[in-house]
Amino acid sequence: MSIAFVIAAILSTALGSLAVALLSREEKGLRNGVVVGSALLGMILVWHLGFAIPSGVYPEISLAIASLSLKLAVDPLGLTYGLIASTLWVFASVYSIGYLHGDDKQKQYFTFFLLSAGITLGLAFSGNLFTFYLFYELLTFATYPLVVHSGTKDALQAGTKYIKYSLVGASFILAGIVMLAFGTGGILDFASLPTALAGLPLGRLVVIFFLFLLGFGVKAAIMPLHGWLPAAMVAPTPVSALLHAVAVVNAGVFGILRTVYSVFGADLVQSMGVRPFLLLICSITILMGSLIALRQDVLKRRLAYSTISQLAYILLGAFLLHPLALAGAILHMIFHSTLKIVLFFSAGIVAEETGYLKVSELSGVGRVLPLTMGSFGLISLGMIGMLPLSGFWSKYYLLRGSLVTGSWPLLVVLLVSGILNAFYFIPITVSAFSGQSELLPRKRTRLVWLMLAPTLVLAILGVVLGLWPGLTWPLVHAVVNQFFIL
């Protein structure tokens, strides 16, 4: 019965997309209802699947297509990604309605907005590599119209870069799948792959692994594969939030987690001897992302480079190949998403209310927009890794994972990155509330309260999860138990 909820969750947003496309441009109220209703229904259905965690029974369904199989399945890792995406999509839906009030291309935007949501859930619940690759590619094409929504020259150039990076990455993934299928006799199911790969020559395993790493590393923004991400900041703010906190970047991270734990398995990756190199790449990305963020004056670009650094935290935990580190990785995947989307939402409100896009322009803005900048400042503490915000707990488990695996240099990387986070986040809030400004809000042409409400709710959620991190533990524990025998 549970698999019916998977299919219904995917279809709820996909059919909502079709409904939006069929509605006339003048039917804005009905369209907004369809958007929020579809996203909310998808979230409810995915949350219902969460009850499968304590039972340990994970349903699946497959459909043969020639010699391949289209397979949907529920497991703790996929459910984690599905819960993050479906939940935050509801908040992004409400925010988008406020942000796009008066935009003459709302129909186009919401059509692809909901379509991307359905594809993301399809990716979350893919049960084999063929299905995963299919939804992964579809996500690129569904999100492209969102990136180029404004139609400006900069937007079109950013969209072109996004497509080029994504398609090149996908070609590496496809090559890896072909090599893997050839070596395993066509086995592509996540449940069977670690065993099937164990008998392949070491050299071939390493090649396949790095093909997947390069392919998924594009969307995960591993340096130097990150170039598309800062460029995509020309997209509307809710799109930037989805790209950087929910769908696209997490799709890359999710792909790498699948590669390490569902395709190869921790023991096989350990035996390949690639862990030191992987940890080095993550460390470089963490530190370089933070250093470059420190130099960015455009607020959304600063947040973009912060995302690049923070995503590498998740990968660092994954590549340590230890239960504590994986727990930290999953926690950070959850917490970073819920925190970073607030920062982007806040940046969007500031831009719409004041016209300011740069950090250097934000002096005194907090006196005009106290709730917005208060949320930004509070959530910034979580990004740094301070209590009472949720970001503390994920970094705590990453530090513990580094200690128990004897990876002492990573402690320095994590601590230095935390200090750099403080350097590029705290001055923004201090300047916003202590600086002098004669700024007056611009005439409100958008439904700003529809933008502010989800921002405030998610900011409160960041505090709640910081004070009661155990709320996430059943999900995190299920993921760890999926891949490690404790």
Residue pairs with C-beta under 8 A, 6 or more apart in sequence:
1 59
2 48
2 49
2 52
2 57
2 59
2 74
3 59
3 60
3 61
3 72
3 74
5 45
5 46
5 48
5 49
6 45
6 49
6 59
6 61
6 72
6 74
6 121
6 125
7 61
7 72
8 45
9 41
9 42
9 45
9 46
9 49
9 82
9 86
9 121
9 125
10 42
10 118
10 121
10 122
10 125
11 118
12 38
12 41
12 42
12 45
12 118
13 38
13 39
13 42
13 89
13 114
13 115
13 117
13 118
13 121
14 114
14 115
14 118
14 119
15 38
16 34
16 35
16 37
16 38
16 39
16 114
16 118
17 38
17 110
17 111
17 112
17 113
17 114
17 115
17 117
17 118
19 34
19 38
20 31
20 34
20 35
20 107
20 110
20 111
20 114
21 107
21 111
23 30
23 31
23 34
23 107
25 104
25 106
25 107
28 106
31 106
31 107
31 110
32 97
35 93
35 96
35 97
35 110
35 113
35 114
36 90
36 93
36 94
36 97
38 114
38 117
39 86
39 89
39 90
39 92
39 93
39 114
39 117
40 90
40 93
42 86
42 89
42 117
42 118
42 121
43 86
43 87
43 89
43 90
45 86
46 79
46 82
46 83
46 86
46 87
46 121
47 83
47 86
47 87
49 74
49 79
49 82
50 79
50 83
50 475
52 58
52 59
52 74
52 79
53 76
53 79
53 474
53 475
53 478
54 474
58 73
58 74
58 75
58 76
59 73
59 74
60 71
60 72
60 73
60 74
60 127
61 71
61 72
61 73
62 69
62 70
62 71
62 72
62 127
62 128
63 69
63 70
63 71
64 70
67 186
68 130
68 188
69 128
69 130
69 131
69 188
69 189
70 130
70 131
70 134
71 126
71 127
71 128
71 130
71 131
71 189
72 122
72 125
72 126
72 127
72 131
73 125
73 126
73 127
73 190
73 191
74 125
75 190
75 482
76 475
76 478
76 479
76 481
76 482
77 254
77 257
77 258
77 261
77 262
77 479
77 482
78 124
78 125
78 126
79 124
79 475
79 478
80 330
80 333
80 334
80 475
80 476
80 479
81 123
81 124
81 250
81 254
81 333
82 121
82 124
82 125
83 475
84 246
84 250
84 333
84 334
84 337
84 338
85 117
85 120
85 121
85 124
85 246
85 247
85 250
86 117
86 121
88 242
88 245
88 246
88 337
88 338
88 341
88 458
89 117
89 120
89 242
89 246
91 341
91 454
91 457
91 458
92 113
92 238
92 241
92 242
92 246
92 341
92 454
93 113
94 450
94 453
94 454
95 238
95 241
95 345
95 348
95 450
95 451
95 454
95 455
96 109
96 110
96 113
96 236
96 238
97 447
97 450
98 446
98 447
98 448
98 449
98 450
98 451
99 236
99 237
99 238
99 348
99 352
99 446
99 450
99 451
100 106
100 109
100 236
100 446
101 445
101 446
101 447
101 450
102 445
102 446
103 109
105 149
105 151
108 145
108 149
109 145
109 146
109 149
109 236
112 142
112 143
112 145
112 146
113 146
115 142
116 139
116 142
116 143
116 146
116 242
116 247
117 247
119 135
119 138
119 139
119 142
120 135
120 139
120 246
120 247
120 251
122 131
122 134
122 135
122 138
123 132
123 135
123 136
123 139
123 251
123 254
124 254
126 132
126 134
126 135
127 189
127 190
127 191
128 188
128 189
128 190
129 177
129 180
129 188
129 190
129 193
129 263
130 177
130 188
132 255
132 258
133 170
133 173
133 174
133 177
136 170
136 173
136 251
136 255
137 170
139 247
139 248
139 251
140 162
140 163
140 166
140 167
140 170
143 162
143 239
143 242
143 243
143 247
143 248
144 159
144 162
144 163
146 235
146 236
146 239
146 242
147 155
147 158
147 159
147 162
147 232
147 234
147 235
147 239
147 243
148 155
148 156
148 158
148 159
148 235
149 155
149 235
149 236
149 239
150 234
150 235
150 236
152 234
154 234
155 234
155 235
157 231
158 228
158 231
158 232
158 233
158 234
158 235
161 227
161 228
161 231
161 232
162 228
162 231
162 232
164 228
165 218
165 225
165 227
165 228
166 218
166 219
166 228
168 218
169 214
169 215
169 216
169 217
169 218
169 219
169 225
170 215
171 215
172 211
172 212
172 214
172 215
173 211
173 212
173 215
173 216
173 255
174 215
175 211
176 208
176 209
176 211
176 212
176 215
177 188
179 204
179 207
179 208
179 211
180 188
180 193
180 197
180 208
180 263
181 187
181 188
183 197
183 200
183 204
183 208
184 193
184 196
184 197
184 200
185 196
187 193
187 196
190 258
190 262
190 263
193 262
193 263
193 264
193 265
194 262
194 263
194 264
194 265
194 267
194 268
197 205
197 263
197 264
197 265
197 268
198 268
202 271
202 272
205 264
205 268
205 272
206 272
206 274
209 259
209 264
209 269
209 272
209 274
210 274
212 255
212 256
212 259
212 263
213 222
213 256
213 259
213 278
214 225
215 255
216 252
216 253
216 255
216 256
216 259
217 225
217 252
217 256
218 225
218 228
218 252
219 248
219 249
219 251
219 252
219 253
219 255
220 249
220 252
220 253
220 255
220 256
220 311
220 315
221 228
221 229
221 249
221 252
221 285
221 307
221 308
221 311
222 281
222 282
222 285
222 311
222 312
222 315
223 281
223 284
223 285
223 288
223 289
223 308
226 285
226 289
226 308
229 243
229 244
229 249
229 304
229 307
229 308
230 301
230 304
230 305
232 240
232 243
232 304
233 240
233 298
233 300
233 301
233 304
235 243
236 348
237 300
237 344
237 345
237 347
237 348
237 351
238 344
238 345
238 348
240 300
240 303
240 304
240 344
240 348
241 340
241 341
241 344
241 345
241 348
242 248
243 249
244 303
244 304
244 307
244 340
244 341
244 344
245 307
245 336
245 337
245 338
245 340
245 341
245 344
246 337
246 341
249 307
249 311
250 333
250 337
252 311
253 311
253 314
253 315
253 333
256 315
256 318
257 314
257 318
257 329
260 266
260 269
260 318
260 319
260 321
261 318
261 326
261 482
261 483
264 272
265 483
266 321
266 483
266 484
269 275
269 321
270 321
275 319
275 320
275 321
278 315
278 319
279 316
279 319
279 320
279 407
279 410
282 312
282 313
282 315
282 316
282 319
283 312
283 316
283 409
283 410
283 413
285 308
285 309
285 311
285 312
285 315
286 309
286 312
286 313
286 316
286 413
286 414
286 417
287 309
287 413
287 416
287 417
287 420
288 309
289 305
289 306
289 307
289 308
289 309
289 310
289 312
290 305
290 306
290 309
290 416
290 417
290 420
290 421
290 424
291 420
292 305
292 308
293 302
293 303
293 304
293 305
293 306
293 309
293 420
293 424
294 420
294 423
294 424
296 302
296 304
296 305
296 359
296 424
297 358
297 359
297 360
298 357
298 358
298 359
299 347
299 350
299 357
299 358
299 359
299 362
299 428
300 344
300 347
300 357
302 359
302 424
303 340
303 343
303 344
303 347
306 340
306 343
306 383
306 421
306 424
306 425
307 340
309 417
309 421
310 332
310 336
310 340
310 383
311 336
313 328
313 329
313 332
313 336
313 394
313 395
313 398
313 414
313 417
314 329
314 332
314 333
314 336
315 329
316 325
316 329
316 398
316 410
316 413
316 414
317 325
317 326
317 327
317 328
317 329
317 330
317 332
317 397
317 398
317 401
318 325
318 326
318 329
320 326
320 401
320 402
320 405
320 407
320 410
321 405
322 401
322 404
322 405
323 480
323 484
323 486
324 397
324 400
324 401
324 404
325 397
325 398
325 400
325 401
325 402
325 405
326 401
326 479
326 480
326 483
326 484
327 397
327 401
327 476
327 477
327 479
327 480
328 394
328 395
328 396
328 397
328 398
328 399
328 400
328 401
329 394
329 398
330 475
330 476
330 479
330 480
331 390
331 393
331 394
331 397
331 469
331 472
331 476
332 391
332 394
332 395
332 398
334 390
334 394
334 465
334 472
334 475
334 476
335 382
335 390
335 391
335 393
335 394
335 462
335 465
336 383
336 391
336 394
338 390
338 458
338 461
338 462
338 465
339 379
339 382
339 383
339 389
339 390
339 391
339 462
340 383
341 458
342 375
342 376
342 379
342 455
342 458
342 459
342 462
343 376
343 379
343 380
343 383
345 451
345 454
345 455
345 458
346 372
346 373
346 375
346 376
346 379
346 455
347 376
348 451
349 369
349 372
349 448
349 451
349 452
349 455
350 356
350 362
350 365
350 369
350 372
350 373
351 357
352 442
352 446
352 448
352 451
353 368
353 369
353 372
353 441
353 442
353 444
353 448
354 361
354 365
354 368
354 369
354 439
354 441
354 442
355 442
356 362
356 365
359 427
359 428
359 431
362 373
362 428
362 431
362 432
362 435
363 431
363 432
363 435
363 436
363 437
364 431
364 432
364 435
364 436
364 437
364 438
364 439
365 373
365 432
365 435
365 437
365 439
366 373
366 374
366 377
366 429
366 432
366 433
367 433
367 437
368 437
368 439
368 440
368 441
369 441
370 433
371 452
371 456
372 452
372 455
373 429
373 432
373 433
375 455
375 456
375 459
376 428
376 429
376 432
377 428
377 429
377 432
377 433
378 389
378 459
378 462
378 463
379 389
379 459
379 462
380 425
380 426
380 428
380 429
381 389
381 391
382 389
382 390
382 391
382 392
382 462
382 466
383 391
383 421
383 425
384 391
384 418
384 421
384 422
384 425
384 426
385 391
385 392
385 395
385 418
385 421
386 392
387 466
388 463
388 466
388 467
389 462
389 463
389 466
390 462
390 463
390 465
390 466
390 469
391 462
391 466
392 466
393 466
393 469
395 414
395 418
398 414
399 411
399 414
402 408
402 410
402 411
402 414
403 411
464 471
465 471
465 472
480 486
